[in-house]
Amino acid sequence: MTQHQAQDVIKAEITPADHADVKALLDLCAQHDGLPLAVNVDNLTHEPGNGFLYYRGGQLIGVAFLFGEWTIEVIGAIHPAYRRQGVGRRLLDAIKNYCREQAKEELTIIGVGGWEAGKAFIHAAGGTYILSEYHMELATTDIKRSAVWRDDLTLRQATPAQAAQVSGISIQAFGDTEEEVAPWVAKAILKPARRFFLVTLDSGEAVGCISTVAEGDGQVDITAFGILPSFQGKGLGRQVLTMTVEMLLAEGWQRIGLDVETENSHALSLYQSCGFQQTRVDHYYQLQL
């Protein structure tokens, strides 16, 4: 063990008391790399397994955030002065041990597009590329409604008692499994920063769902946006997105964002036509444990 390693401590939880140090480290990395890490520290759930902190001699030099229910996703940052010293590897080893304790067989590592050192680290760790996503943000407040507009379409915020209904629609819309979706929705719908909406007709029939999550500093993201297969291709998706954006603008949100797979040309075209523009790209890698 080196002298440095003897001074190293890895903490398996990020608490509110750590936020100032974490934010300072993320700001430093963003200035150095020109690529801010898309994590709102204040929105973290404060419980074991929400992330790992790496200290050397009392100084925070590395952080990794863990998200997800069914599959654990990881995104992290290392102090520029301490890179290529094994900090990332030891953080990843701690995360892998935690995932095994949770009976996980794999984890997903998120790499920010353009950060070549991060990509090299993920490849060296044995990560296999899965997909890439654009993060897009609304670039205009001049929202134009489509010529086809249904007055019988409504957004109704879902209650915790309707979590199973939201899950069922999401499963049909995206083709995911109940084991992946249901536990996440049941937990996420209880969080103050997260809202789920059911897309309903006047008849009371729910034909879709959409979610918003407050990211802090006037930013909100649109997620979990899906329309039932039998109602797709009828312009409902465009109307639901427009209604959601109008609602968020009326609430005073300064930045409205969303994520879309780079290969999903249909959704990408829809978002662009509704005033969203790409701001970054994230790459997802799968690592077997």
Beta strands, then each sheet from edge to edge (+ up, - down):
strand 1: 8-11
strand 2: 51-56
strand 3: 59-67
strand 4: 72-78
strand 5: 106-112
strand 6: 128-138
strand 7: 153-157
strand 8: 194-201
strand 9: 206-216
strand 10: 219-227
strand 11: 255-261
strand 12: 276-288
sheet 1: 1+ 2- 3+ 4- 5- 12+ 6- 11+ 10+ 9- 8+ 7-
end
